[in-house]
Amino acid sequence: MEDLFSENKAVEVTADSTGVAAAKKKEKKPINQQKLQDNIWGWAFCAPLIIGTLVFVFVAFLISFILSFCNYTSNSGATLWEYFGRLSLKKNELGEISPFYNYIRLFITSDVVTGSGTAVTADNDNMWRLLFNTVFYMIGIPVGMILSMVLAVLMSRDIKGSGLFRVIYYIPCITSTVAVTFTFQNLFKSTGVINNLLGQTIQWTDGYAMKFGENGDPYWCGGLLMKVVVIIMSVWKGLGGTVILFCAGLSGVNAATKEAASIDGANSWMIFWKVTMPDLAPTIFYTIVTSVIGGMQIYAEPQLLFGSTGVNEFVDGYVAKITYYGFFNTSNKNYSYGCALGMFLFVIILILTLIQFKLQKED
C-alpha cells in the first residue's frame, strides 16, 4: 500500500509540476523597454524610405500601368484622378475601344488601322534609334569594369598611398554631373584640349555637321563620335565606385588558397583566373546587374553635354522620349503614351535582369 501511495503521489507531483510549467509558458514575458524603444526608433528612421518606396515606386508604377491603356493628355480637359476613376480608353470615331492604342504606336513607323477600325497615329520620333543609343552606351560597362579591375588589383597591393588613390579615384562619383559635363564640353569642343593634343579639328560634339562622303549619314558619322564622348564621360565618372567595390571584393579573397596555388606552381595569371575571379563572382554579378539597370535609364549625361531640346536622335537615350511626352512637349503632353513608353522600358530591364540571374544561377 505504501508503495502504491508513493507512486500516486509521485504522479501527482509530476502532474502539478507540468501544470505549473505550462502556466508559466502562458504568462506574458515582461516588455523590454530598451528593446521596444530601439524598435520604435528603428522603424521611425526606416519609415520615410518605406513610405517613399511605396508611394513613388509601387503606387506610381500601378498608376502608370493603368494610364498606359488610357488617353490622358494635357489637352483632354480632365484631371489624372478623373481618368484613373473612369479608365477612359482611346476610342475611334465609332466609339470602339482600343486599349492597346499606345502600345501599337510604339512599334509602327506609319499610320495604321487596327482590326477594330481604330486609326493609330505613328510617332514622329524614331524610337529604335533612341533604343540603339541606349544599348550603344552600354559599351562603357565592360570597359569600365576592366579598368576598375586593373586599378583595384594595383591598389590592393601593399604599397604606400593606396588609400589616398582610392579617395582620388572616388572623387568623380561625388562630383556634380553638371560640373563634369561642363568640363567635358570644354575638353571635346572644336577648339578644346583634345583637338589641340591631336592637332586636328574634329567635330566631337556636332554630329549634324560631320558626315563622311557627299551622301553620308550624320547619325552614323558624327553621331557615333558624340556617343563616344558620352561613353568616355560616363566611364570616367563611374570608375571610382566600381573600383571601391572590387577593392572590397579583393580583400575577401582567401589568402590561404592563393598561397596553396602558388606552392603548387601556379603563376600570377593562373592564380588570378582560378582563385581570385571565382571569389569575385558575387561582386562582378552585382556590378553588372546594377550597371545594366542604370545604363538603360541614361538621360542626364547626353542632355546636359549636348544641350538637347526635345528628342535628339543623335545622342539621346530612350528615357528622353519618356520625359518629352510626359513633361516637355509644349503642344500636347501625352501622359498615357509616356506611361506606355515607360512600361516598355520596364519590360526590357526586367528581361535583361532575369537573363543575368539565370546565367548566374547556372554558373
HELIX and SHEET records of a PDB file:
HELIX    1   1 GLU A    2  LYS A   26  1                                  25    
HELIX    2   2 GLN A   33  THR A   53  1                                  21    
HELIX    3   3 LEU A   54  VAL A   59  3                                   6    
HELIX    4   4 ALA A   60  LEU A   67  1                                   8    
HELIX    5   5 LEU A   80  ARG A   86  1                                   7    
HELIX    6   6 TYR A  101  LEU A  106  1                                   6    
HELIX    7   7 MET A  127  TYR A  137  1                                  11    
HELIX    8   8 GLY A  140  MET A  155  1                                  16    
HELIX    9   9 SER A  162  ILE A  174  1                                  13    
HELIX   10  10 THR A  177  PHE A  188  1                                  12    
HELIX   11  11 VAL A  193  LEU A  198  1                                   6    
HELIX   12  12 PRO A  218  TRP A  220  5                                   3    
HELIX   13  13 GLY A  222  SER A  251  1                                  30    
HELIX   14  14 ALA A  255  ILE A  263  1                                   9    
HELIX   15  15 SER A  268  ILE A  271  1                                   4    
HELIX   16  16 PHE A  272  THR A  276  3                                   5    
HELIX   17  17 MET A  277  GLY A  295  1                                  19    
HELIX   18  18 ALA A  300  PHE A  306  1                                   7    
HELIX   19  19 TYR A  318  THR A  323  1                                   6    
HELIX   20  20 TYR A  324  PHE A  328  3                                   5    
HELIX   21  21 TYR A  335  GLU A  362  1                                  28    
SHEET    1   A 2 VAL A 112  VAL A 113  0                                        
SHEET    2   A 2 ALA A 119  VAL A 120 -1                                        
END                                                                             
